[in-house]
Amino acid sequence: MRLISDPAEMRKIAAQLLADGALGFVPTMGALHRGHMSLVTASRARDRHTVASIFVNPKQFGPTEDFGRYPRQFDADSALLADVGVEALFTPAIEAMYPAGFSTKVSVEGLNSKLCGASRPGHFDGVTTVVAKLFNIVQPTRAYFGQKDAAQVAVLRRLARDLNFDIELVICPIVRDPDGLALSSRNAYLTREQRHAALSLSRALNQARADIEAGERDAERLRRKVIDTLSANIDLRPDYVEVVDADNLLARKTVEPNTLIALAAFVDGTRLIDNLLVDAAFRVLM
Ligand code: PAF
């Protein structure tokens, strides 16, 4: 696996790979877990070549957020990626992505202030700015993202459409531990007790899934019940619970195909997210 830190070199290598067949791209911030690896596996199954990136993007963290302590485990990550056949790993320095004088911001207006964007102002602008740059550098055939970041998925789909990126976005299912906890690099912050408390997130969504499968269609009733389950856990502080259209992130009154129930909650200082999606065939995916 080639390690590349220079954007111009990455662009050159990616173009060479693309000339030989479809190029898959898995952008990450590192601290890789089975969720990230499922994106790589999906690309390896579909694309002739796979490139990944690791860049802890300062622009998507607020001033009081965890940029400084975000887990960084470069050697372990690059060994994992090399093992599964990633051909090039792009790991730019902050100064290479945001050189002195950098002054451009890519904003998906409207969507950028919904769900996580409401409680993390500026977060999605940071994501769309860096993803637009990464897309321009790598110019892949397909880019792979996880459904766990459902609001990010909506924002990035709109970005790709609005800016005519000729890149297919492939969204892969949430990967969970056997007890239901959705995998996240931030799970590394949790003590054993906090991890136990965090199980309320998937428990609340599982209850919502059972209710929907039993015929419940009232969005507010479902939302209240999820909030009640989260609030019953004194070790948890709900941030938001929303029932929305998965594409435009606007609130829905009833559950229909393409309805997303998304939530965020704090376990002590750690903010976790999770969601379920009612797909076009009315299957409840989580
Ligand atoms: O989902 C992530 O890990 C990040 O938001 C991304 C897409 C790599 C942009 O920094």
py3Dmol code that shows the C-alpha trace and the ligand (Angstrom):
import py3Dmol

protein = """\
ATOM      1  CA  MET A   1       0.000   0.000   0.000  1.00  0.00           C
ATOM      2  CA  ARG A   2       1.366   3.419  -0.950  1.00  0.00           C
ATOM      3  CA  LEU A   3       1.325   6.115   1.723  1.00  0.00           C
ATOM      4  CA  ILE A   4       0.718   9.518   0.178  1.00  0.00           C
ATOM      5  CA  SER A   5       0.638  12.849   1.956  1.00  0.00           C
ATOM      6  CA  ASP A   6       0.892  15.259  -0.962  1.00  0.00           C
ATOM      7  CA  PRO A   7      -2.462  16.153  -2.619  1.00  0.00           C
ATOM      8  CA  ALA A   8      -0.848  16.570  -6.069  1.00  0.00           C
ATOM      9  CA  GLU A   9       0.767  13.128  -5.848  1.00  0.00           C
ATOM     10  CA  MET A  10      -2.512  11.608  -4.643  1.00  0.00           C
ATOM     11  CA  ARG A  11      -4.310  13.106  -7.613  1.00  0.00           C
ATOM     12  CA  LYS A  12      -1.710  11.632  -9.993  1.00  0.00           C
ATOM     13  CA  ILE A  13      -1.796   8.129  -8.473  1.00  0.00           C
ATOM     14  CA  ALA A  14      -5.610   8.131  -8.318  1.00  0.00           C
ATOM     15  CA  ALA A  15      -5.785   9.096 -12.008  1.00  0.00           C
ATOM     16  CA  GLN A  16      -3.408   6.230 -12.877  1.00  0.00           C
ATOM     17  CA  LEU A  17      -5.537   3.762 -10.924  1.00  0.00           C
ATOM     18  CA  LEU A  18      -8.743   5.078 -12.486  1.00  0.00           C
ATOM     19  CA  ALA A  19      -7.275   4.679 -15.973  1.00  0.00           C
ATOM     20  CA  ASP A  20      -7.109   0.950 -15.220  1.00  0.00           C
ATOM     21  CA  GLY A  21     -10.664   0.523 -13.878  1.00  0.00           C
ATOM     22  CA  ALA A  22     -13.247   1.727 -11.362  1.00  0.00           C
ATOM     23  CA  LEU A  23     -11.764   3.496  -8.355  1.00  0.00           C
ATOM     24  CA  GLY A  24     -13.419   3.257  -4.915  1.00  0.00           C
ATOM     25  CA  PHE A  25     -12.656   5.811  -2.214  1.00  0.00           C
ATOM     26  CA  VAL A  26     -13.167   5.428   1.545  1.00  0.00           C
ATOM     27  CA  PRO A  27     -12.623   8.744   3.358  1.00  0.00           C
ATOM     28  CA  THR A  28     -12.107   8.409   7.126  1.00  0.00           C
ATOM     29  CA  MET A  29     -10.744  10.198  10.157  1.00  0.00           C
ATOM     30  CA  GLY A  30      -8.943   7.037  11.252  1.00  0.00           C
ATOM     31  CA  ALA A  31      -9.392   5.099  14.526  1.00  0.00           C
ATOM     32  CA  LEU A  32     -10.747   2.429  12.238  1.00  0.00           C
ATOM     33  CA  HIS A  33     -13.292  -0.147  13.388  1.00  0.00           C
ATOM     34  CA  ARG A  34     -15.411  -2.799  11.669  1.00  0.00           C
ATOM     35  CA  GLY A  35     -17.751  -0.089  10.380  1.00  0.00           C
ATOM     36  CA  HIS A  36     -14.952   1.528   8.364  1.00  0.00           C
ATOM     37  CA  MET A  37     -13.692  -1.856   7.276  1.00  0.00           C
ATOM     38  CA  SER A  38     -17.149  -2.736   5.922  1.00  0.00           C
ATOM     39  CA  LEU A  39     -16.839   0.294   3.610  1.00  0.00           C
ATOM     40  CA  VAL A  40     -13.467  -0.956   2.391  1.00  0.00           C
ATOM     41  CA  THR A  41     -14.884  -4.450   1.881  1.00  0.00           C
ATOM     42  CA  ALA A  42     -17.783  -2.995  -0.128  1.00  0.00           C
ATOM     43  CA  SER A  43     -15.344  -1.107  -2.341  1.00  0.00           C
ATOM     44  CA  ARG A  44     -13.054  -4.110  -2.762  1.00  0.00           C
ATOM     45  CA  ALA A  45     -16.055  -6.166  -3.897  1.00  0.00           C
ATOM     46  CA  ARG A  46     -17.116  -3.590  -6.495  1.00  0.00           C
ATOM     47  CA  ASP A  47     -14.200  -1.504  -7.626  1.00  0.00           C
ATOM     48  CA  ARG A  48     -11.019  -2.537  -9.351  1.00  0.00           C
ATOM     49  CA  HIS A  49      -8.981  -0.271  -7.077  1.00  0.00           C
ATOM     50  CA  THR A  50      -9.536   1.109  -3.585  1.00  0.00           C
ATOM     51  CA  VAL A  51      -8.026   4.226  -2.040  1.00  0.00           C
ATOM     52  CA  ALA A  52      -8.644   5.341   1.559  1.00  0.00           C
ATOM     53  CA  SER A  53      -7.849   8.537   3.406  1.00  0.00           C
ATOM     54  CA  ILE A  54      -7.172   9.340   7.035  1.00  0.00           C
ATOM     55  CA  PHE A  55      -7.501  12.993   7.932  1.00  0.00           C
ATOM     56  CA  VAL A  56      -8.773  14.279  11.267  1.00  0.00           C
ATOM     57  CA  ASN A  57     -10.413  17.347   9.819  1.00  0.00           C
ATOM     58  CA  PRO A  58     -10.177  20.291  12.238  1.00  0.00           C
ATOM     59  CA  LYS A  59     -12.880  22.230  10.385  1.00  0.00           C
ATOM     60  CA  GLN A  60     -15.638  19.822  11.398  1.00  0.00           C
ATOM     61  CA  PHE A  61     -14.963  20.158  15.149  1.00  0.00           C
ATOM     62  CA  GLY A  62     -16.333  23.028  17.225  1.00  0.00           C
ATOM     63  CA  PRO A  63     -13.978  25.022  19.476  1.00  0.00           C
ATOM     64  CA  THR A  64     -15.013  23.067  22.598  1.00  0.00           C
ATOM     65  CA  GLU A  65     -15.205  19.655  20.884  1.00  0.00           C
ATOM     66  CA  ASP A  66     -12.829  16.698  20.917  1.00  0.00           C
ATOM     67  CA  PHE A  67     -10.452  17.495  18.024  1.00  0.00           C
ATOM     68  CA  GLY A  68      -7.449  17.365  20.379  1.00  0.00           C
ATOM     69  CA  ARG A  69      -8.273  14.038  21.927  1.00  0.00           C
ATOM     70  CA  TYR A  70      -9.866  12.342  18.885  1.00  0.00           C
ATOM     71  CA  PRO A  71      -8.254   8.873  18.781  1.00  0.00           C
ATOM     72  CA  ARG A  72      -5.236   8.698  16.462  1.00  0.00           C
ATOM     73  CA  GLN A  73      -3.726   5.264  15.804  1.00  0.00           C
ATOM     74  CA  PHE A  74      -2.068   5.640  12.460  1.00  0.00           C
ATOM     75  CA  ASP A  75       0.172   2.547  12.511  1.00  0.00           C
ATOM     76  CA  ALA A  76      -2.638   0.173  13.450  1.00  0.00           C
ATOM     77  CA  ASP A  77      -4.984   1.781  10.892  1.00  0.00           C
ATOM     78  CA  SER A  78      -2.540   1.609   8.010  1.00  0.00           C
ATOM     79  CA  ALA A  79      -1.710  -2.035   8.812  1.00  0.00           C
ATOM     80  CA  LEU A  80      -5.437  -2.870   8.736  1.00  0.00           C
ATOM     81  CA  LEU A  81      -5.959  -1.131   5.401  1.00  0.00           C
ATOM     82  CA  ALA A  82      -2.876  -2.705   3.803  1.00  0.00           C
ATOM     83  CA  ASP A  83      -4.070  -6.143   4.974  1.00  0.00           C
ATOM     84  CA  VAL A  84      -7.387  -5.872   3.150  1.00  0.00           C
ATOM     85  CA  GLY A  85      -5.863  -4.701  -0.109  1.00  0.00           C
ATOM     86  CA  VAL A  86      -6.211  -0.912  -0.068  1.00  0.00           C
ATOM     87  CA  GLU A  87      -3.711   0.258  -2.658  1.00  0.00           C
ATOM     88  CA  ALA A  88      -3.119   3.828  -1.565  1.00  0.00           C
ATOM     89  CA  LEU A  89      -3.682   5.657   1.710  1.00  0.00           C
ATOM     90  CA  PHE A  90      -3.901   9.440   1.587  1.00  0.00           C
ATOM     91  CA  THR A  91      -2.825  11.069   4.862  1.00  0.00           C
ATOM     92  CA  PRO A  92      -2.348  14.770   4.268  1.00  0.00           C
ATOM     93  CA  ALA A  93      -1.066  17.154   6.935  1.00  0.00           C
ATOM     94  CA  ILE A  94      -3.426  19.932   8.019  1.00  0.00           C
ATOM     95  CA  GLU A  95      -1.228  22.504   6.238  1.00  0.00           C
ATOM     96  CA  ALA A  96      -1.477  20.541   2.982  1.00  0.00           C
ATOM     97  CA  MET A  97      -5.294  20.630   3.081  1.00  0.00           C
ATOM     98  CA  TYR A  98      -5.629  24.132   4.515  1.00  0.00           C
ATOM     99  CA  PRO A  99      -2.530  26.110   3.520  1.00  0.00           C
ATOM    100  CA  ALA A 100      -2.044  29.673   4.746  1.00  0.00           C
ATOM    101  CA  GLY A 101      -4.664  31.871   3.135  1.00  0.00           C
ATOM    102  CA  PHE A 102      -7.209  29.068   2.708  1.00  0.00           C
ATOM    103  CA  SER A 103     -10.527  30.885   2.642  1.00  0.00           C
ATOM    104  CA  THR A 104     -13.140  28.743   0.906  1.00  0.00           C
ATOM    105  CA  LYS A 105     -16.128  27.171   2.622  1.00  0.00           C
ATOM    106  CA  VAL A 106     -18.522  24.716   1.018  1.00  0.00           C
ATOM    107  CA  SER A 107     -21.960  24.957   2.663  1.00  0.00           C
ATOM    108  CA  VAL A 108     -25.050  22.902   1.931  1.00  0.00           C
ATOM    109  CA  GLU A 109     -27.449  25.557   3.159  1.00  0.00           C
ATOM    110  CA  GLY A 110     -30.537  24.439   5.005  1.00  0.00           C
ATOM    111  CA  LEU A 111     -29.425  20.858   5.472  1.00  0.00           C
ATOM    112  CA  ASN A 112     -26.296  22.022   7.317  1.00  0.00           C
ATOM    113  CA  SER A 113     -28.352  23.207  10.292  1.00  0.00           C
ATOM    114  CA  LYS A 114     -30.485  20.096  10.722  1.00  0.00           C
ATOM    115  CA  LEU A 115     -29.993  17.279  13.277  1.00  0.00           C
ATOM    116  CA  CYS A 116     -26.281  17.224  14.244  1.00  0.00           C
ATOM    117  CA  GLY A 117     -25.901  20.535  12.393  1.00  0.00           C
ATOM    118  CA  ALA A 118     -28.259  22.199  14.900  1.00  0.00           C
ATOM    119  CA  SER A 119     -26.255  21.141  17.958  1.00  0.00           C
ATOM    120  CA  ARG A 120     -22.843  21.337  16.258  1.00  0.00           C
ATOM    121  CA  PRO A 121     -22.909  24.658  14.348  1.00  0.00           C
ATOM    122  CA  GLY A 122     -20.393  24.652  11.500  1.00  0.00           C
ATOM    123  CA  HIS A 123     -19.874  20.887  11.664  1.00  0.00           C
ATOM    124  CA  PHE A 124     -21.422  20.055   8.300  1.00  0.00           C
ATOM    125  CA  ASP A 125     -19.690  22.987   6.577  1.00  0.00           C
ATOM    126  CA  GLY A 126     -16.421  21.456   7.771  1.00  0.00           C
ATOM    127  CA  VAL A 127     -17.479  18.053   6.434  1.00  0.00           C
ATOM    128  CA  THR A 128     -18.618  19.336   3.041  1.00  0.00           C
ATOM    129  CA  THR A 129     -15.534  21.530   2.631  1.00  0.00           C
ATOM    130  CA  VAL A 130     -13.140  18.651   3.264  1.00  0.00           C
ATOM    131  CA  VAL A 131     -15.162  16.103   1.275  1.00  0.00           C
ATOM    132  CA  ALA A 132     -15.331  18.466  -1.715  1.00  0.00           C
ATOM    133  CA  LYS A 133     -11.540  18.796  -1.529  1.00  0.00           C
ATOM    134  CA  LEU A 134     -11.044  15.033  -1.180  1.00  0.00           C
ATOM    135  CA  PHE A 135     -13.402  14.385  -4.106  1.00  0.00           C
ATOM    136  CA  ASN A 136     -11.457  16.860  -6.256  1.00  0.00           C
ATOM    137  CA  ILE A 137      -8.141  15.293  -5.318  1.00  0.00           C
ATOM    138  CA  VAL A 138      -9.095  11.601  -5.679  1.00  0.00           C
ATOM    139  CA  GLN A 139     -11.885  11.897  -8.293  1.00  0.00           C
ATOM    140  CA  PRO A 140     -13.081   8.342  -7.630  1.00  0.00           C
ATOM    141  CA  THR A 141     -15.804   6.384  -9.403  1.00  0.00           C
ATOM    142  CA  ARG A 142     -17.522   5.657  -6.083  1.00  0.00           C
ATOM    143  CA  ALA A 143     -17.190   6.947  -2.524  1.00  0.00           C
ATOM    144  CA  TYR A 144     -18.293   4.933   0.488  1.00  0.00           C
ATOM    145  CA  PHE A 145     -19.960   6.298   3.645  1.00  0.00           C
ATOM    146  CA  GLY A 146     -21.732   4.743   6.616  1.00  0.00           C
ATOM    147  CA  GLN A 147     -25.468   5.013   7.283  1.00  0.00           C
ATOM    148  CA  LYS A 148     -24.696   5.660  10.957  1.00  0.00           C
ATOM    149  CA  ASP A 149     -24.018   9.294   9.997  1.00  0.00           C
ATOM    150  CA  ALA A 150     -27.444   9.585   8.377  1.00  0.00           C
ATOM    151  CA  ALA A 151     -27.526  13.393   8.361  1.00  0.00           C
ATOM    152  CA  GLN A 152     -24.025  13.462   6.848  1.00  0.00           C
ATOM    153  CA  VAL A 153     -25.322  11.124   4.124  1.00  0.00           C
ATOM    154  CA  ALA A 154     -28.152  13.550   3.266  1.00  0.00           C
ATOM    155  CA  VAL A 155     -25.753  16.515   3.231  1.00  0.00           C
ATOM    156  CA  LEU A 156     -23.161  14.721   1.066  1.00  0.00           C
ATOM    157  CA  ARG A 157     -25.774  13.486  -1.414  1.00  0.00           C
ATOM    158  CA  ARG A 158     -26.932  17.078  -1.859  1.00  0.00           C
ATOM    159  CA  LEU A 159     -23.321  18.282  -2.171  1.00  0.00           C
ATOM    160  CA  ALA A 160     -22.583  15.725  -4.899  1.00  0.00           C
ATOM    161  CA  ARG A 161     -25.761  16.617  -6.768  1.00  0.00           C
ATOM    162  CA  ASP A 162     -25.433  20.398  -6.449  1.00  0.00           C
ATOM    163  CA  LEU A 163     -21.763  20.524  -7.450  1.00  0.00           C
ATOM    164  CA  ASN A 164     -22.052  17.895 -10.226  1.00  0.00           C
ATOM    165  CA  PHE A 165     -19.517  15.520  -8.740  1.00  0.00           C
ATOM    166  CA  ASP A 166     -19.540  12.546 -11.084  1.00  0.00           C
ATOM    167  CA  ILE A 167     -19.147  10.169  -8.154  1.00  0.00           C
ATOM    168  CA  GLU A 168     -21.577   7.490  -7.012  1.00  0.00           C
ATOM    169  CA  LEU A 169     -22.129   7.627  -3.244  1.00  0.00           C
ATOM    170  CA  VAL A 170     -22.477   4.146  -1.782  1.00  0.00           C
ATOM    171  CA  ILE A 171     -24.062   4.060   1.677  1.00  0.00           C
ATOM    172  CA  CYS A 172     -23.282   0.990   3.770  1.00  0.00           C
ATOM    173  CA  PRO A 173     -25.378  -0.338   6.681  1.00  0.00           C
ATOM    174  CA  ILE A 174     -24.645   0.489  10.314  1.00  0.00           C
ATOM    175  CA  VAL A 175     -22.309  -2.042  11.931  1.00  0.00           C
ATOM    176  CA  ARG A 176     -23.129  -2.895  15.557  1.00  0.00           C
ATOM    177  CA  ASP A 177     -21.536  -4.794  18.385  1.00  0.00           C
ATOM    178  CA  PRO A 178     -23.490  -7.944  19.330  1.00  0.00           C
ATOM    179  CA  ASP A 179     -25.198  -6.028  22.179  1.00  0.00           C
ATOM    180  CA  GLY A 180     -26.534  -3.449  19.703  1.00  0.00           C
ATOM    181  CA  LEU A 181     -24.139  -0.528  20.208  1.00  0.00           C
ATOM    182  CA  ALA A 182     -23.419   1.123  16.857  1.00  0.00           C
ATOM    183  CA  LEU A 183     -19.682   1.169  16.175  1.00  0.00           C
ATOM    184  CA  SER A 184     -18.058   4.584  16.439  1.00  0.00           C
ATOM    185  CA  SER A 185     -14.488   5.746  16.909  1.00  0.00           C
ATOM    186  CA  ARG A 186     -15.810   7.703  19.912  1.00  0.00           C
ATOM    187  CA  ASN A 187     -16.834   4.461  21.679  1.00  0.00           C
ATOM    188  CA  ALA A 188     -13.141   4.329  22.652  1.00  0.00           C
ATOM    189  CA  TYR A 189     -13.856   7.160  25.145  1.00  0.00           C
ATOM    190  CA  LEU A 190     -16.415   5.098  27.079  1.00  0.00           C
ATOM    191  CA  THR A 191     -15.750   3.355  30.382  1.00  0.00           C
ATOM    192  CA  ARG A 192     -17.458  -0.008  30.935  1.00  0.00           C
ATOM    193  CA  GLU A 193     -20.300   1.697  32.837  1.00  0.00           C
ATOM    194  CA  GLN A 194     -20.705   4.415  30.200  1.00  0.00           C
ATOM    195  CA  ARG A 195     -20.742   1.818  27.435  1.00  0.00           C
ATOM    196  CA  HIS A 196     -23.536   0.049  29.299  1.00  0.00           C
ATOM    197  CA  ALA A 197     -25.488   3.328  29.531  1.00  0.00           C
ATOM    198  CA  ALA A 198     -24.944   3.881  25.784  1.00  0.00           C
ATOM    199  CA  LEU A 199     -26.946   0.734  25.016  1.00  0.00           C
ATOM    200  CA  SER A 200     -30.105   2.783  25.662  1.00  0.00           C
ATOM    201  CA  LEU A 201     -29.647   4.362  22.216  1.00  0.00           C
ATOM    202  CA  SER A 202     -30.103   1.141  20.260  1.00  0.00           C
ATOM    203  CA  ARG A 203     -32.665  -0.110  22.802  1.00  0.00           C
ATOM    204  CA  ALA A 204     -34.828   2.968  22.192  1.00  0.00           C
ATOM    205  CA  LEU A 205     -34.553   2.528  18.425  1.00  0.00           C
ATOM    206  CA  ASN A 206     -35.293  -1.195  18.655  1.00  0.00           C
ATOM    207  CA  GLN A 207     -38.495  -0.332  20.521  1.00  0.00           C
ATOM    208  CA  ALA A 208     -39.387   2.180  17.787  1.00  0.00           C
ATOM    209  CA  ARG A 209     -38.693  -0.472  15.163  1.00  0.00           C
ATOM    210  CA  ALA A 210     -40.991  -2.941  16.949  1.00  0.00           C
ATOM    211  CA  ASP A 211     -43.696  -0.255  17.199  1.00  0.00           C
ATOM    212  CA  ILE A 212     -43.419   0.597  13.485  1.00  0.00           C
ATOM    213  CA  GLU A 213     -43.510  -3.082  12.555  1.00  0.00           C
ATOM    214  CA  ALA A 214     -46.633  -3.400  14.734  1.00  0.00           C
ATOM    215  CA  GLY A 215     -48.274  -0.614  12.714  1.00  0.00           C
ATOM    216  CA  GLU A 216     -47.436   2.604  14.584  1.00  0.00           C
ATOM    217  CA  ARG A 217     -47.274   5.509  12.102  1.00  0.00           C
ATOM    218  CA  ASP A 218     -47.505   8.569  14.345  1.00  0.00           C
ATOM    219  CA  ALA A 219     -44.120  10.321  14.297  1.00  0.00           C
ATOM    220  CA  GLU A 220     -44.618  12.365  17.466  1.00  0.00           C
ATOM    221  CA  ARG A 221     -45.718   9.320  19.505  1.00  0.00           C
ATOM    222  CA  LEU A 222     -42.643   7.418  18.338  1.00  0.00           C
ATOM    223  CA  ARG A 223     -40.383  10.390  19.026  1.00  0.00           C
ATOM    224  CA  ARG A 224     -41.757  10.867  22.557  1.00  0.00           C
ATOM    225  CA  LYS A 225     -41.325   7.199  23.356  1.00  0.00           C
ATOM    226  CA  VAL A 226     -37.677   7.239  22.212  1.00  0.00           C
ATOM    227  CA  ILE A 227     -37.039  10.392  24.288  1.00  0.00           C
ATOM    228  CA  ASP A 228     -38.705   8.739  27.311  1.00  0.00           C
ATOM    229  CA  THR A 229     -36.485   5.641  26.995  1.00  0.00           C
ATOM    230  CA  LEU A 230     -33.358   7.791  26.738  1.00  0.00           C
ATOM    231  CA  SER A 231     -34.420  10.109  29.568  1.00  0.00           C
ATOM    232  CA  ALA A 232     -35.160   7.151  31.868  1.00  0.00           C
ATOM    233  CA  ASN A 233     -31.415   6.470  31.888  1.00  0.00           C
ATOM    234  CA  ILE A 234     -29.869   8.940  34.345  1.00  0.00           C
ATOM    235  CA  ASP A 235     -26.406   8.362  32.848  1.00  0.00           C
ATOM    236  CA  LEU A 236     -27.556   9.708  29.496  1.00  0.00           C
ATOM    237  CA  ARG A 237     -28.497  13.207  28.288  1.00  0.00           C
ATOM    238  CA  PRO A 238     -30.507  13.238  25.047  1.00  0.00           C
ATOM    239  CA  ASP A 239     -29.342  15.876  22.551  1.00  0.00           C
ATOM    240  CA  TYR A 240     -32.056  15.403  19.925  1.00  0.00           C
ATOM    241  CA  VAL A 241     -34.519  12.818  18.664  1.00  0.00           C
ATOM    242  CA  GLU A 242     -36.050  13.614  15.264  1.00  0.00           C
ATOM    243  CA  VAL A 243     -38.369  11.846  12.862  1.00  0.00           C
ATOM    244  CA  VAL A 244     -37.550  13.270   9.427  1.00  0.00           C
ATOM    245  CA  ASP A 245     -37.490  12.685   5.695  1.00  0.00           C
ATOM    246  CA  ALA A 246     -34.114  11.014   5.073  1.00  0.00           C
ATOM    247  CA  ASP A 247     -33.322  13.238   2.051  1.00  0.00           C
ATOM    248  CA  ASN A 248     -34.313  16.748   3.129  1.00  0.00           C
ATOM    249  CA  LEU A 249     -34.169  16.133   6.900  1.00  0.00           C
ATOM    250  CA  LEU A 250     -37.510  17.940   7.384  1.00  0.00           C
ATOM    251  CA  ALA A 251     -39.784  16.731  10.190  1.00  0.00           C
ATOM    252  CA  ARG A 252     -42.404  14.173   9.283  1.00  0.00           C
ATOM    253  CA  LYS A 253     -45.775  13.776  10.942  1.00  0.00           C
ATOM    254  CA  THR A 254     -46.230  10.175   9.871  1.00  0.00           C
ATOM    255  CA  VAL A 255     -43.921   7.283   9.137  1.00  0.00           C
ATOM    256  CA  GLU A 256     -43.680   6.670   5.407  1.00  0.00           C
ATOM    257  CA  PRO A 257     -41.032   5.140   3.158  1.00  0.00           C
ATOM    258  CA  ASN A 258     -37.708   7.002   3.497  1.00  0.00           C
ATOM    259  CA  THR A 259     -38.411   8.104   7.080  1.00  0.00           C
ATOM    260  CA  LEU A 260     -35.403   8.454   9.359  1.00  0.00           C
ATOM    261  CA  ILE A 261     -35.512   8.364  13.143  1.00  0.00           C
ATOM    262  CA  ALA A 262     -32.218   9.917  14.196  1.00  0.00           C
ATOM    263  CA  LEU A 263     -30.935  10.640  17.669  1.00  0.00           C
ATOM    264  CA  ALA A 264     -27.911  11.942  19.520  1.00  0.00           C
ATOM    265  CA  ALA A 265     -27.196  11.674  23.234  1.00  0.00           C
ATOM    266  CA  PHE A 266     -24.372  12.474  25.606  1.00  0.00           C
ATOM    267  CA  VAL A 267     -22.911   9.834  27.894  1.00  0.00           C
ATOM    268  CA  ASP A 268     -20.921  12.038  30.220  1.00  0.00           C
ATOM    269  CA  GLY A 269     -18.859  14.144  27.745  1.00  0.00           C
ATOM    270  CA  THR A 270     -19.143  11.692  24.849  1.00  0.00           C
ATOM    271  CA  ARG A 271     -21.711  12.456  22.181  1.00  0.00           C
ATOM    272  CA  LEU A 272     -23.078   9.385  20.393  1.00  0.00           C
ATOM    273  CA  ILE A 273     -25.478   9.116  17.460  1.00  0.00           C
ATOM    274  CA  ASP A 274     -27.662   6.345  16.078  1.00  0.00           C
ATOM    275  CA  ASN A 275     -30.647   5.986  13.756  1.00  0.00           C
ATOM    276  CA  LEU A 276     -33.109   3.751  12.005  1.00  0.00           C
ATOM    277  CA  LEU A 277     -34.350   4.104   8.442  1.00  0.00           C
ATOM    278  CA  VAL A 278     -37.684   3.000   7.012  1.00  0.00           C
ATOM    279  CA  ASP A 279     -36.682   2.225   3.437  1.00  0.00           C
ATOM    280  CA  ALA A 280     -38.675   2.445   0.216  1.00  0.00           C
ATOM    281  CA  ALA A 281     -39.979  -1.114   0.717  1.00  0.00           C
ATOM    282  CA  PHE A 282     -41.040  -0.195   4.296  1.00  0.00           C
ATOM    283  CA  ARG A 283     -38.333  -2.343   5.853  1.00  0.00           C
ATOM    284  CA  VAL A 284     -36.969  -0.887   9.083  1.00  0.00           C
ATOM    285  CA  LEU A 285     -33.157  -0.829   8.808  1.00  0.00           C
ATOM    286  CA  MET A 286     -30.922  -0.107  11.763  1.00  0.00           C
TER     287      MET A 286
END
"""
ligand_1 = """\
10
PAF
O -17.485 10.396 8.438
C -16.315 10.783 8.648
O -15.469 10.064 9.138
C -15.933 12.216 8.279
O -16.978 13.084 8.508
C -15.425 12.331 6.840
C -16.519 11.991 5.829
C -14.226 11.424 6.628
C -15.003 13.781 6.558
O -13.975 14.181 7.413
"""
view = py3Dmol.view(width=600, height=400)
view.addModel(protein, "pdb")
view.setStyle({"model": 0}, {"cartoon": {"style": "trace"}})
view.addModel(ligand_1, "xyz")
view.setStyle({"model": 1}, {"stick": {}})
view.zoomTo()
view.show()
